[in-house]
Amino acid sequence: MTHPDAPLVANELFVAVLGSGAPAVEMTLSTAGSRIRITAQGLPLIHSHGPGWSILTGLCQRAGLTTDETGLWGQFGGRP
């Protein structure tokens, strides 16, 4: 399954987590039916709503902070 905005969202998630000082960033992609979820995790985040946040919320159906506060995620609701 593909989504045209997935590369941009993955990049924004990666940069946000890397910007927190994480020496490594773990990226995961999960699918459920027509939904796609991209998650980036590293160290506890200092700022979860930086400049890329408007990109994430503009392109994703849902976005947020992981429950352990070490990552960000964005979810597409299906094919555009």
Beta strands, then each sheet from edge to edge (+ up, - down):
strand 1: 26-32
strand 2: 35-41
strand 3: 62-65
strand 4: 71-76
sheet 1: 1+ 2- 4+ 3-
end
